[in-house]
Amino acid sequence: MSAVLSSSSPPNPNKTLWEKGDFSRIAESMRESGEALVKQFGIKRGLKVLDLGCGDGTTALPAAKLGADVLGVDIARNIVAAGNKRAKEQGLTNCRIQEGDASDLHELKDDSFDLVVSIFGAMFAPRPFDVAKEMVRVTRPGGRIIMGNWIPNDPTYVAQLLKISSSYSPPPPEGFISPMTWGVESDVIDRFAGAAVPKDKISFARDTYNFNFPGTPSAFVTAFRKYYGPTMNAFEAAERNGRAADLMKELEDLFTRQNQSTRKDATAIPATFLRVTVAL
């Protein structure tokens, strides 16, 4: 599937956001937790897995290592290229990543996958009701959907990072639906109800994801400033308003406060997320 836009198409702001910077540089801090999380999914050899908003393969590659036949889909061309490069380097011929939009998977057939996974991926796609319908459509009867979603106003790391960044950014366009609403159980239930999934087929659990960075909290903030689209946008807006130093201090305070590493040259930060499991 390709979501490459023609020259006459208006730019997709979501695509522009995630092609900005180099998300792989942030994803490096997520590898260990991604691998540990995938081991909990009950993956067996030959299972057909779709990983939506897969980035450069933080969960897709570990699933392939466990023997699954994995298709990853991401909206950003540079991230897709990075993921396929990682899969090739690791000899994972059972994992491929292609460009696409979680809101519109029209080139994927109905009932194609045993397991659809999206860990901090599809939550950022626009049109959340369409995202839910598409995930359900491509999952076979008896299959599962597993999402990992950040939780609005959660006191831990990522929710606070995004909250601080948004406070320095321009207001979103009219009609914008916050990705963080995927961390609200009632919203998740409503979206899957729109795809004819009853409430009793959906279960929720609070879980923890760990970020590990080989440097100080301040250096980790700098990596976000240089490579992570939402934080890059926040700093650009803050610089226009003469507030970049304020944003830097807020983020450094957050990262330092939440850092649990005992080493001065390392950062280890846990973040709470909502794990959603849908049984079809």
DANORKA-V282895 format. One record per residue. SS is DSSP state (H for helix, E for strand, L for the rest). D_LAST is the distance of its C-alpha to the last C-alpha in whole Angstrom. Layout:
# DANORKA-V282895
<<SS,D_LAST> <SS,D_LAST>>
This chain:
# DANORKA-V282895
<<L,24> <L,27> <L,27> <L,31> <L,33> <L,36> <L,39> <L,39> <L,36> <L,36> <L,35> <L,31> <H,32> <H,29> <H,30> <H,33> <H,32> <H,30> <H,33> <L,36> <L,37> <L,35> <H,32> <H,32> <H,35> <H,33> <H,30> <H,33> <H,33> <H,29> <H,29> <H,29> <H,26> <H,24> <H,25> <H,24> <H,21> <H,20> <L,21> <L,19> <L,15> <L,16> <L,17> <L,18> <L,21> <L,19> <L,16> <E,15> <E,15> <E,15> <E,17> <E,17> <L,21> <L,22> <L,25> <L,28> <L,25> <L,25> <L,22> <H,21> <H,24> <H,24> <H,20> <H,23> <H,25> <L,23> <L,22> <L,19> <E,20> <E,19> <E,20> <E,21> <E,21> <E,24> <L,26> <L,29> <H,31> <H,33> <H,30> <H,29> <H,32> <H,32> <H,29> <H,30> <H,33> <H,32> <H,29> <H,33> <H,35> <L,32> <L,32> <L,29> <L,28> <L,25> <E,24> <E,25> <E,25> <E,25> <E,26> <L,23> <E,22> <L,19> <L,19> <E,20> <L,18> <L,20> <L,21> <L,18> <L,16> <L,13> <L,11> <L,13> <E,11> <E,10> <E,10> <E,11> <E,14> <E,16> <E,19> <L,21> <L,21> <H,18> <H,20> <H,23> <L,22> <L,23> <L,22> <H,19> <H,17> <H,17> <H,16> <H,13> <H,12> <H,13> <H,11> <H,8> <H,10> <H,11> <E,8> <E,8> <E,5> <E,5> <E,5> <E,6> <E,8> <E,11> <E,14> <E,18> <E,20> <E,23> <L,24> <L,27> <L,30> <L,29> <L,32> <L,31> <H,32> <H,30> <H,29> <H,33> <H,34> <H,32> <H,34> <H,37> <H,37> <H,35> <H,38> <H,41> <L,39> <L,40> <L,38> <L,34> <L,35> <L,34> <L,30> <L,29> <L,26> <L,26> <H,24> <H,24> <H,22> <H,19> <H,20> <L,21> <H,18> <H,19> <H,18> <H,15> <H,14> <H,16> <H,15> <H,11> <H,12> <L,14> <L,11> <L,10> <L,8> <L,9> <H,11> <H,11> <H,7> <E,9> <E,12> <E,15> <E,18> <E,21> <E,22> <E,25> <E,26> <E,29> <E,31> <E,34> <E,37> <L,41> <L,43> <L,44> <H,42> <H,44> <H,44> <H,40> <H,40> <H,42> <H,40> <H,37> <H,40> <H,41> <H,37> <L,34> <H,34> <H,34> <H,36> <H,39> <H,38> <H,39> <H,42> <H,43> <H,43> <H,45> <H,48> <H,48> <L,49> <L,51> <L,48> <H,47> <H,49> <H,47> <H,44> <H,45> <H,46> <H,43> <H,41> <H,43> <H,43> <H,39> <H,39> <H,42> <H,41> <H,37> <L,39> <L,38> <L,40> <L,44> <L,45> <L,47> <L,46> <L,42> <E,39> <E,36> <E,34> <E,31> <E,28> <E,26> <E,22> <E,19> <E,16> <E,13> <E,10> <E,6> <E,4> <L,0>>
